[in-house]
Amino acid sequence: MGSTSLHIHSYFDCGGYKSVHWKCGKRYCGECIEDAIQAGSSPLSTSKCTKNFGSYAQIDRGPEHLVQVNYLNEILHGVPNATFILTFRNMTNWYK
């Protein structure tokens, strides 16, 4: 079956968007976004590891570190034209 977020990444990548799934370079995308927010910057504009992507297919690091939940207001304020795709997963299977 595979990862829903990986399928989303592949979809946007195939459509010509610079897409990333989970890792932005050597770091997790969520870490980069969180660092930018904590530094008082826009979530996606200043961090070296999050620049120039058109699609972030997954920005968390599992259920214990949900950047998109913990910093939703900051992300919406910093990237007001963003579109979020809400995927549903079986949490028990996902967390294994």
C-alpha positions in Angstrom: 0.0 0.0 0.0 2.7 2.5 0.9 2.9 5.9 2.5 0.1 8.4 1.6 2.5 11.3 2.0 5.0 9.6 -0.3 2.3 9.3 -2.9 1.5 13.0 -2.5 5.2 13.8 -2.9 5.4 11.7 -6.1 2.2 13.3 -7.5 3.5 16.9 -7.1 7.0 15.9 -8.2 5.6 14.3 -11.4 3.6 17.5 -12.0 6.8 19.6 -12.1 6.8 21.0 -8.5 9.9 20.8 -6.5 8.6 18.5 -3.9 10.1 17.0 -0.7 9.0 14.1 1.5 9.8 14.3 5.2 13.5 15.2 4.9 14.8 18.6 3.6 18.4 17.8 2.8 20.0 16.1 5.8 17.4 17.4 8.3 13.7 16.7 8.9 11.6 19.4 7.2 9.7 19.8 10.5 12.9 20.7 12.3 13.7 23.4 9.8 10.3 24.9 9.9 10.2 24.8 13.7 13.7 26.5 13.9 12.6 29.3 11.5 9.4 29.9 13.6 11.3 29.9 16.9 13.8 32.4 15.3 10.9 34.7 14.5 11.1 34.1 10.8 8.5 32.9 8.3 8.2 29.1 8.4 9.4 28.5 4.9 11.2 31.6 3.7 14.5 31.8 5.7 15.6 28.3 6.5 18.3 27.0 4.2 16.8 23.5 4.2 13.2 24.6 3.3 13.7 27.1 0.5 12.3 26.7 -3.0 10.1 23.7 -2.4 6.6 23.9 -3.9 5.3 20.9 -2.0 6.0 19.5 1.5 4.4 16.1 1.5 5.2 15.5 5.2 6.6 17.8 7.8 6.2 15.9 11.1 8.5 13.3 12.6 5.8 11.0 13.8 2.9 11.4 16.3 5.2 12.7 19.0 6.4 15.7 17.0 3.5 17.2 15.0 5.0 20.5 13.7 1.9 21.1 11.5 -0.3 20.9 14.7 2.0 22.6 17.2 2.7 25.6 14.9 -0.4 25.7 12.7 -1.2 29.4 13.5 2.4 30.4 12.7 2.4 28.4 9.4 -0.9 29.9 8.3 0.3 33.4 9.2 3.6 32.9 7.5 2.3 31.2 4.4 -1.3 32.5 4.0 -1.8 31.0 0.5 -0.7 27.5 1.5 -3.0 24.6 0.8 -3.1 21.7 3.3 -4.0 18.2 2.4 -5.3 16.3 5.4 -4.6 12.6 5.1 -6.0 9.9 7.5 -4.0 7.1 8.8 -4.5 4.2 11.1 -2.6 5.6 14.1 -1.8 2.2 15.6 -0.2 0.9 12.4 1.5 4.2 11.6 3.2 4.4 15.0 4.6 0.9 14.9 
